[in-house]
Amino acid sequence: MAEFNQDGLKWDDSGFDLVPCWTREPSTDAIESVCRKTLHLKGDDTCTISFHAAGAFNKLYLVKACDQSLLMRVSLPVYPQYKTRGEVTTLRWLRENIDIPVPKVVDFDASNDNEIGFEWILMELMPGSSAWRRWRTLSMAQKVFLTQRVAEFQAQLFRHGFPSASFRGIGTLHSVAEKTSPVPGKMVSHMFFMGDHIKYDVARGPFRSSHDWLRSYLEFAIQEYKVILANTDDEDDKEEAEDVLQVADRLLALLPRIFPSIQEPPERTVLWHDDLGLQNILIDEQGDITAVIDWECVSPLPLWRATRMPKFLRGRDREDEPKRDSYPADTSPGPAASAKDTDPDELDNEGKDELFWIHLMEYEQTQLRKIYNDKMKSLWRDWTLQVEEGKLKFDFYDAVVRCCGGVYLKRILRWVDKIEKGEFADLQTVLHTV
């Protein structure tokens, strides 16, 4: 594997999840200097930099210069060059080909060899506020309209280039040369760069097929847990590693029975935003979508993978609308104003117990999934067929992801046993059956 310069990044493995951390803070003076040069500002032109928000792998700064507002996105080098270039290529392709409002990229640097010392993207500041912050104030009609708009966006991605393939192969978009259409390249996703994964000798794409892509997932798990097995004295860790390796071997054996190992031409794929939660949808005062944001780690994926519901519609089924008066008052201390300002996920429960809001969201998601499905059927003639043919494939993918995370291992083995016997059991049913 090639050596990557990850200066400025460290991984914290003290908790349950691996967390990327900054070893130094980006300098606002350096950000201002870069912005002045990029925007060709004169010495007396105003340029102010202020912290705006933070994501898992980046910090965003509001740039105000010459009557314009921009965002500077400074990124940790989790996958040096590839992640930044992939995001920029994806945003530019979307603006040129699809009617989805996304930020315009002003300029970028995919290396850390600059004044800031980190990779950066200077982009347009999109109007609106997150749909998550506004969700409880929206009417059901507004929520239906928002869901239908998201379906329209996704249908455009499905239809683009049809009947010829817009993309062939699986991997994050990159441009081979200037003024050429981007194509799938190396895959940029959490599995491929978290922790020591970036050092593993595993195929990284572009992948010709679902088979090759998912084989890489399993190879990451096998390498990771073999390292754990060889270096731990903890009996619980050893047992977990052995269990993961057993499940990974069974899934590897099942893989070619579900996905063909030889694919020519490369598999047809579609750009899929797997993190399309309400936090990444911006809306105006009327509830209309003004932007879809956070396109890092977004790649063309197999059609079966893109038949999943958008993230904001995923949840438990609940057909009966919860009655507000049937729930107790919220007895927990309300969030302080300062907490609401600093935590974008903190919402006012309006004096009702949190369980009411959870059940209400589940009910709304259940109804809106029907809306999304109906809209997709009206916009994409193969939608129902793709959903039906993708069920087993998505179950296999889900089993692979859970195996890599070391969860539900015995139940995954039970599911594999059933599939091998020709009993096509739904994975979720098996996972939640004691």
C-alpha positions in Angstrom: 0.0 0.0 0.0 1.1 3.6 -0.7 2.1 5.7 2.2 -0.3 8.5 3.0 0.5 11.8 4.7 -2.1 12.0 7.5 -0.4 14.8 9.5 -3.0 16.5 11.8 -5.1 13.3 12.3 -5.2 10.8 15.1 -7.7 8.1 15.9 -9.3 7.7 19.3 -10.1 4.1 20.0 -10.9 4.5 23.7 -14.6 4.2 23.3 -17.0 1.9 21.5 -16.5 3.6 18.1 -13.3 4.7 16.4 -13.3 8.6 16.4 -11.1 10.8 14.2 -9.5 13.7 16.1 -7.6 16.9 15.2 -4.0 17.1 16.6 -4.1 20.8 15.8 -6.8 23.4 15.0 -7.0 25.0 11.6 -5.8 28.6 11.8 -8.4 31.2 10.9 -5.6 33.6 9.9 -4.4 30.9 7.4 -7.9 30.4 6.2 -8.3 34.2 5.6 -5.0 34.3 3.8 -6.1 31.4 1.5 -9.5 33.0 0.9 -8.0 36.4 0.0 -5.7 34.8 -2.6 -8.4 32.5 -4.0 -10.9 35.4 -4.3 -8.3 37.9 -5.5 -9.1 40.3 -2.7 -7.3 43.6 -2.4 -5.6 44.6 0.8 -8.4 46.9 2.0 -11.2 44.4 1.0 -12.9 43.0 4.1 -12.7 39.2 4.7 -14.0 37.8 8.0 -13.7 34.1 9.1 -15.9 32.5 11.8 -16.5 29.0 12.9 -19.7 27.6 11.4 -20.1 23.9 12.2 -18.3 20.6 12.5 -18.7 17.2 10.9 -17.1 13.9 11.6 -14.2 14.6 9.3 -14.3 18.4 8.8 -14.7 21.8 10.2 -16.7 24.5 8.4 -16.0 28.2 8.5 -18.2 31.0 7.3 -16.3 33.4 5.0 -17.7 36.8 4.4 -15.9 38.8 1.8 -17.0 41.6 -0.6 -20.8 41.2 0.0 -20.7 37.4 -0.6 -20.9 34.5 1.9 -19.1 31.3 1.3 -18.1 28.2 3.3 -14.6 26.9 3.8 -14.7 23.2 4.5 -11.4 22.1 6.1 -10.9 18.3 6.2 -9.0 15.8 8.2 -6.7 13.6 6.0 -8.6 10.4 6.6 -8.1 9.4 2.9 -5.6 12.0 1.6 -6.5 13.6 -1.7 -9.1 10.9 -2.8 -11.9 12.1 -0.4 -11.6 15.8 -1.3 -11.2 15.1 -5.0 -14.1 12.7 -5.0 -16.4 15.2 -3.3 -15.5 18.0 -5.6 -16.0 15.8 -8.7 -19.3 14.6 -7.4 -20.6 18.2 -6.7 -19.5 19.5 -10.1 -21.1 16.5 -11.9 -24.4 17.0 -10.0 -24.5 20.7 -10.9 -23.9 19.9 -14.6 -26.3 17.0 -15.0 -29.0 16.8 -12.3 -31.6 19.2 -11.0 -30.5 18.8 -7.4 -29.5 22.1 -5.6 -25.9 21.5 -4.3 -23.2 24.0 -3.5 -21.0 25.4 -6.2 -17.3 24.7 -5.7 -15.3 27.9 -5.9 -11.9 26.3 -5.5 -10.2 23.5 -3.6 -6.9 22.0 -2.5 -6.7 18.2 -2.2 -3.3 18.3 -0.5 -2.2 19.5 2.9 0.7 21.4 1.3 -0.8 24.8 1.8 -1.0 27.6 4.5 -3.9 25.9 6.3 -2.0 22.6 6.5 -5.2 20.6 5.7 -7.2 19.8 2.6 -9.9 22.3 1.9 -12.9 23.2 -0.3 -14.2 26.7 -0.7 -17.9 26.5 -1.7 -21.1 28.4 -2.0 -23.1 29.0 1.2 -26.5 27.5 0.4 -29.7 29.2 1.8 -32.1 27.6 4.2 -32.0 25.7 7.5 -31.9 22.0 8.1 -35.1 20.1 7.7 -34.4 18.4 11.0 -34.6 21.7 12.9 -37.9 22.5 11.2 -39.5 19.1 11.0 -41.9 19.4 13.9 -43.2 22.7 12.6 -44.0 21.4 9.1 -47.4 20.3 8.1 -47.9 16.7 6.9 -48.6 18.2 3.4 -45.2 19.9 3.5 -43.5 16.6 4.5 -45.2 14.8 1.7 -44.0 17.4 -0.8 -40.5 17.2 0.5 -40.5 13.4 0.2 -41.8 13.6 -3.3 -39.0 16.1 -4.2 -36.4 13.7 -2.9 -37.9 11.0 -5.0 -37.7 13.2 -8.0 -34.1 13.8 -7.3 -33.3 10.1 -7.0 -35.3 9.3 -10.1 -33.2 11.8 -12.1 -30.1 9.9 -10.9 -31.6 6.6 -12.0 -32.8 7.9 -15.4 -29.6 9.8 -16.3 -28.1 8.3 -19.4 -30.8 5.6 -19.6 -31.0 3.3 -21.5 -27.3 3.6 -21.8 -25.4 3.5 -18.6 -24.4 6.7 -16.9 -21.8 4.9 -14.9 -20.3 1.5 -15.1 -18.5 0.1 -12.1 -18.4 0.9 -8.4 -16.3 3.6 -6.9 -16.1 7.3 -6.0 -16.1 9.6 -9.0 -12.9 11.0 -10.3 -11.9 12.8 -13.5 -9.3 11.1 -15.7 -8.5 14.3 -17.6 -9.9 17.8 -17.9 -13.2 18.2 -19.9 -13.9 14.5 -19.7 -16.8 12.9 -18.0 -15.9 11.5 -14.5 -15.8 7.8 -14.0 -15.8 5.6 -10.9 -12.4 5.3 -9.3 -11.1 4.3 -5.9 -13.8 3.8 -3.4 -14.0 6.4 -0.6 -16.1 5.1 2.2 -15.6 4.5 5.9 -14.8 0.9 5.5 -11.8 1.8 3.3 -10.1 4.4 5.5 -11.2 4.2 9.1 -8.2 3.6 11.4 -5.7 1.1 10.0 -7.9 0.1 7.1 -6.2 2.7 4.9 -3.0 0.5 5.3 -4.6 -2.8 4.5 -3.6 -4.6 1.3 -7.2 -4.9 0.0 -8.6 -4.0 -3.5 -10.0 -0.5 -3.4 -11.7 -0.1 -6.8 -13.0 0.8 -9.2 -14.9 -2.5 -8.9 -16.4 -4.2 -11.9 -19.2 -5.8 -9.9 -21.1 -6.1 -6.6 -19.2 -9.3 -6.1 -15.8 -7.6 -6.1 -16.9 -4.7 -4.0 -18.4 -6.9 -1.2 -15.5 -9.2 -1.3 -13.3 -6.2 -0.3 -15.6 -5.5 2.6 -15.2 -9.1 3.9 -11.4 -8.9 3.3 -11.2 -5.8 5.5 -13.0 -7.7 8.3 -10.8 -10.7 7.9 -7.6 -8.7 8.1 -8.8 -6.6 11.0 -9.9 -9.5 13.1 -6.8 -11.6 12.3 -4.7 -8.7 13.7 -6.9 -8.6 16.8 -6.6 -12.4 17.3 -2.9 -12.3 17.0 -2.4 -9.4 19.4 -4.9 -9.7 22.2 -4.8 -11.7 25.4 -8.4 -10.9 26.2 -10.5 -14.0 25.9 -13.7 -12.1 25.0 -11.8 -10.3 22.2 -10.4 -13.6 21.0 -13.9 -15.2 20.9 -15.4 -12.2 19.1 -12.6 -12.3 16.5 -13.0 -16.0 15.9 -16.8 -15.6 15.5 -16.3 -12.8 13.0 -13.8 -14.8 11.0 -16.2 -17.8 10.9 -19.1 -15.6 9.7 -16.9 -13.9 7.1 -15.8 -17.2 5.7 -19.4 -18.4 5.4 -20.4 -15.1 3.7 -17.4 -15.4 1.3 -18.6 -18.8 0.3 -22.1 -17.6 -0.3 -21.1 -14.4 -2.2 -20.7 -16.0 -5.7 -24.1 -17.7 -5.3 -25.8 -14.3 -5.0 -23.5 -12.1 -7.1 -21.7 -13.3 -10.3 -18.0 -13.2 -9.9 -17.4 -12.3 -13.6 -19.0 -9.1 -14.9 -18.7 -7.8 -18.5 -19.3 -5.0 -19.1 -18.9 -3.6 -15.6 -22.1 -3.4 -13.5 -24.4 -0.4 -14.2 -24.4 1.9 -11.2 -26.1 5.1 -9.9 -25.0 7.9 -7.6 -26.4 7.2 -4.2 -26.4 9.6 -1.2 -26.5 7.1 1.7 -26.5 9.8 4.4 -29.5 11.7 3.2 -30.9 12.5 6.7 -32.9 15.6 7.5 -29.7 17.3 8.8 -28.4 17.2 5.2 -31.6 18.6 3.6 -31.9 22.4 3.7 -35.4 24.0 3.4 -36.8 27.6 3.2 -39.6 29.1 5.2 -42.2 27.4 3.0 -40.6 24.0 3.5 -39.2 23.8 -0.1 -35.8 22.2 -0.5 -33.0 24.7 -1.1 -30.1 22.4 -1.0 -28.9 18.8 -0.4 -25.5 18.9 1.3 -22.7 16.6 2.6 -21.7 14.7 -0.5 -18.4 13.3 0.9 -18.1 9.5 0.6 -20.9 9.4 -2.0 -20.3 7.0 -4.9 -22.0 5.3 -7.8 -23.3 2.1 -6.4 -25.2 -0.9 -7.8 -28.9 -0.3 -8.7 -30.0 -2.8 -6.0 -28.2 -0.7 -3.4 -29.9 2.5 -4.4 -33.4 1.0 -3.9 -33.0 1.6 -0.2 -35.2 4.2 1.4 -33.4 7.6 2.0 -32.0 7.8 5.5 -34.7 10.2 6.7 -37.4 7.7 5.9 -35.8 4.7 7.7 -37.4 3.6 10.9 -39.8 1.1 12.5 -43.2 0.5 11.0 -46.0 2.3 12.9 -49.4 2.4 11.2 -51.4 4.0 14.1 -50.9 7.7 14.7 -49.8 8.4 18.3 -52.3 10.5 20.3 -50.5 13.4 21.9 -52.7 13.4 25.0 -52.0 9.7 25.6 -48.3 10.5 26.5 -47.1 11.9 29.8 -45.5 15.3 30.2 -41.7 15.6 29.7 -40.2 15.5 33.2 -36.6 15.8 32.1 -34.9 19.2 32.3 -35.4 21.1 29.1 -32.4 21.9 27.0 -30.8 25.2 27.8 -30.8 27.9 25.1 -27.1 27.6 24.8 -27.3 23.8 24.3 -29.8 24.4 21.5 -27.5 26.8 19.9 -24.5 24.4 20.0 -26.2 21.1 19.2 -28.2 21.2 15.9 -29.9 17.9 16.9 -31.4 19.3 20.1 -35.1 19.9 19.7 -37.8 21.3 22.0 -40.1 18.6 23.2 -42.9 21.1 23.8 -43.5 19.6 27.2 -44.2 16.1 26.0 -42.3 12.9 26.8 -39.6 12.0 24.2 -41.4 8.8 23.5 -44.2 10.7 21.8 -41.9 12.3 19.4 -40.2 9.0 18.6 -43.5 7.3 17.9 -44.7 10.3 15.9 -41.6 10.2 13.7 -42.0 6.4 13.2 -45.6 7.0 12.1 -44.7 9.8 9.7 -41.8 7.7 8.3 -44.2 4.8 7.7 -46.7 7.0 5.8 -43.9 8.8 3.9 -42.3 5.6 2.8 -45.5 4.8 0.9 -45.4 8.3 -0.7 -41.7 7.8 -1.7 -42.4 4.4 -3.2 -45.4 5.5 -5.1 -43.6 8.5 -6.5 -40.6 6.4 -7.6 -42.9 3.9 -9.3 -44.5 6.8 -11.3 -41.1 8.2 -12.3 -39.0 5.1 -12.8 -40.6 2.2 -14.7 -38.2 -0.4 -13.4 -38.5 0.7 -9.7 -40.7 -2.1 -8.5 -38.6 -4.8 -10.3 -35.4 -3.3 -9.0 -36.8 -3.3 -5.4 -38.0 -6.9 -5.7 -34.8 -8.2 -7.3 -32.6 -6.3 -4.8 -34.1 -7.7 -1.6 -31.8 -10.7 -1.2 -28.8 -8.7 -2.4 -29.4 -6.0 0.1 -29.9 -8.6 2.9 -26.5 -10.0 2.0 -24.9 -6.5 2.0 -26.5 -5.9 5.4 -25.2 -9.2 6.7 -21.7 -8.2 5.5 -21.8 -4.8 7.2 -23.0 -6.4 10.5 -20.3 -9.0 10.3 -17.7 -6.3 9.8 -19.0 -4.6 12.9 -19.1 -7.8 14.9 -22.8 -7.8 15.7 -25.6 -10.4 15.3 -23.0 -13.0 14.3 -24.9 -16.1 15.4 -28.1 -14.9 13.8 -26.3 -14.1 10.6 -25.0 -17.7 10.5 -28.6 -18.8 11.0 -29.7 -16.7 8.0 -26.8 -18.1 5.9 -27.9 -21.6 6.8 -31.4 -20.8 5.6 -30.3 -19.2 2.3 -28.0 -22.2 1.5 -31.0 -24.5 2.0 -33.1 -22.4 -0.4 -35.2 -20.9 2.4 -35.2 -17.2 1.4 -35.7 -15.7 4.8 -35.8 -12.0 5.3 -32.6 -11.0 7.2 -34.4 -8.5 9.5 -36.9 -11.2 10.5 -34.0 -13.6 11.4 -32.1 -10.9 13.3 -35.0 -10.0 15.5 -36.2 -13.6 16.1 -34.9 -15.0 19.4 
